[in-house]
Amino acid sequence: MSFLLSLSRFIDTLNEKIGNGISWALLVSVLICTGNALVRYTFNTSSNAWLEIQWYLFSAIFLLATSYTLRRNEHVRIDVIAGRFSKRTQVWIDIFGFLLFLLPITLIILYYAIPYAWVSIQNQEVSSNAGGLIIWPAKLLIPVGFLLLALQGISELIKRIGFLRGDVDASAFEKQATTPEEEIEAIKAANKLN
């Protein structure tokens, strides 16, 4: 189990770094969108490449941040129902969810996405829009994003099994975001300092 927990920590670290890095793509996307709008309305000109790079960045944010979201336990779920159960029951629900839904779906998508991206890379596919960009980097994001999601699913599965065995504390996979109450307390504390 120690090897698996080490593997889980490695996957968690990888997805944390990618998630933190890809967060900057949102800023870049907003700046490009703003610049494109200013140029379009000021000079009455635009470029399909600027529009496409925004789509690529949004795709990168969405596809590469899903594993980061799963790592932080921020994915959509029905906490209203599951929250009524004991921690062990919640962990069993997660395990079944990972095994029956997350991992099979990510593996099916990978099965189809890898050849899809590979053909695009081999053909050096380019946008059909005038002044458009190359397409294969955007298509490559699909298998990369789902591979990272599958790896994070495996990591989460390892942590849940470790919890059931008594090797892992529940804090290793609980939500890491602050609650509204914690945010209010932080704001009050900051106001006292001013």
C-alpha positions in Angstrom: 0.0 0.0 0.0 2.9 2.4 0.6 3.9 2.3 -3.1 0.3 3.1 -4.1 0.1 6.0 -1.6 3.4 7.3 -3.1 2.0 7.0 -6.6 -1.2 8.8 -5.4 1.0 11.7 -3.9 2.9 11.9 -7.2 -0.4 12.1 -9.2 -1.8 14.7 -6.8 1.4 16.8 -7.1 1.3 16.6 -10.9 -2.3 17.7 -11.2 -1.8 20.4 -8.6 1.0 21.9 -10.6 -0.9 21.6 -13.9 -4.0 23.1 -12.3 -2.1 26.0 -10.8 -0.3 26.6 -14.1 -3.4 26.4 -16.3 -5.2 28.9 -14.1 -3.0 31.6 -15.8 -4.6 30.6 -19.2 -7.8 32.3 -18.0 -6.0 35.6 -17.5 -4.4 35.2 -21.0 -7.8 34.4 -22.5 -9.4 37.4 -20.9 -6.6 39.7 -22.1 -6.8 38.3 -25.7 -10.6 38.7 -25.7 -10.3 42.3 -24.4 -7.6 43.2 -26.9 -9.5 41.5 -29.8 -12.7 43.4 -28.9 -10.8 46.7 -28.6 -9.2 46.2 -32.0 -12.4 45.1 -33.6 -14.4 48.1 -32.4 -11.6 50.7 -32.7 -10.2 49.7 -36.1 -13.1 47.6 -37.5 -10.8 44.7 -38.1 -10.3 41.3 -36.5 -8.6 37.9 -37.0 -9.9 34.4 -36.8 -6.6 33.4 -35.2 -7.4 35.6 -32.2 -10.8 34.0 -31.8 -9.5 30.5 -32.2 -6.7 31.0 -29.6 -9.4 32.0 -27.1 -11.2 28.8 -27.8 -8.0 26.8 -27.5 -7.3 28.4 -24.1 -10.8 27.8 -22.9 -10.5 24.2 -24.0 -7.2 23.9 -22.1 -8.7 25.4 -19.0 -11.6 23.0 -19.1 -9.8 19.8 -20.0 -6.7 20.3 -17.9 -8.4 21.6 -14.8 -10.9 18.7 -14.4 -8.3 16.6 -12.7 -7.3 19.5 -10.5 -11.0 19.9 -9.6 -11.3 16.2 -8.7 -8.1 16.5 -6.7 -9.6 19.3 -4.6 -12.9 17.4 -4.3 -14.7 20.3 -5.9 -16.6 18.3 -8.5 -20.4 18.3 -8.7 -22.0 15.8 -6.4 -25.1 15.5 -4.3 -23.8 16.3 -0.9 -27.3 16.9 0.4 -27.9 13.2 0.2 -24.4 11.8 0.7 -23.8 14.2 3.6 -26.3 12.3 5.7 -24.3 9.1 5.6 -21.2 8.2 7.7 -17.8 9.0 6.4 -17.2 5.3 5.6 -20.4 5.1 3.6 -19.5 8.3 1.7 -16.1 6.7 0.9 -17.8 3.6 -0.4 -20.1 5.7 -2.6 -17.0 7.5 -4.0 -15.3 4.1 -4.7 -18.3 2.8 -6.6 -18.6 6.1 -8.5 -14.9 6.0 -9.5 -15.1 2.3 -10.5 -18.5 2.3 -12.3 -18.6 5.7 -13.8 -15.4 7.9 -13.8 -12.8 5.4 -14.8 -14.8 3.5 -17.5 -15.9 6.7 -19.1 -12.5 8.3 -19.1 -11.0 5.1 -20.6 -13.6 4.9 -23.3 -13.0 8.6 -24.2 -9.2 8.0 -24.2 -9.8 5.0 -26.5 -11.4 7.2 -29.1 -9.5 10.5 -28.4 -6.0 9.1 -28.9 -6.5 8.1 -32.6 -8.6 11.2 -33.2 -5.7 13.4 -32.0 -3.0 11.3 -33.7 -4.6 11.6 -37.1 -4.8 15.3 -36.7 -1.1 15.5 -35.7 -0.1 13.3 -38.6 -2.1 15.4 -41.1 -0.9 18.7 -39.5 -4.6 19.7 -39.5 -5.2 23.4 -39.9 -8.4 25.4 -39.4 -10.6 25.9 -42.4 -11.2 29.5 -41.4 -9.2 32.2 -43.2 -6.2 33.1 -41.0 -7.0 30.2 -38.6 -4.6 28.3 -36.5 -3.3 24.7 -36.5 -5.9 22.4 -34.9 -3.9 19.4 -33.7 -2.7 21.1 -30.4 -6.4 21.6 -29.4 -7.3 18.0 -30.3 -4.3 16.8 -28.4 -5.7 18.4 -25.3 -8.6 15.9 -25.3 -6.5 12.7 -24.6 -4.1 14.6 -22.3 -7.0 16.0 -20.2 -8.7 12.7 -19.9 -5.5 10.9 -19.1 -4.9 13.3 -16.3 -8.5 12.8 -15.1 -8.1 9.0 -15.2 -4.8 9.2 -13.2 -6.5 11.5 -10.6 -9.4 9.0 -10.4 -6.9 6.3 -9.6 -5.2 8.5 -7.0 -8.6 9.2 -5.4 -9.5 5.5 -5.4 -6.1 4.7 -3.7 -6.8 7.3 -1.0 -10.3 6.1 -0.4 -9.1 2.5 0.0 -6.3 3.7 2.2 -8.9 5.4 4.4 -10.9 2.3 4.7 -7.8 0.4 5.7 -6.8 3.0 8.2 -3.7 4.2 6.3 -5.0 7.6 5.2 -6.8 10.3 7.1 -10.0 11.7 5.5 -8.4 15.1 5.2 -6.4 13.7 2.3 -9.5 13.8 0.1 -11.9 16.2 1.7 -12.8 19.5 0.1 -10.0 22.0 0.2 -12.0 25.1 -0.5 -13.0 27.5 2.2 -16.6 27.5 3.4 -18.6 30.7 3.2 -18.4 31.0 7.0 -14.6 30.7 6.8 -14.5 33.4 4.2 -16.6 35.7 6.3 -14.3 35.1 9.3 -11.2 35.8 7.1 -12.8 39.1 5.9 -13.6 40.1 9.5 -10.0 39.3 10.6 -8.6 41.3 7.6 -10.8 44.3 8.5 -9.6 44.3 12.1 -6.0 44.6 10.9 -6.9 47.7 8.8 
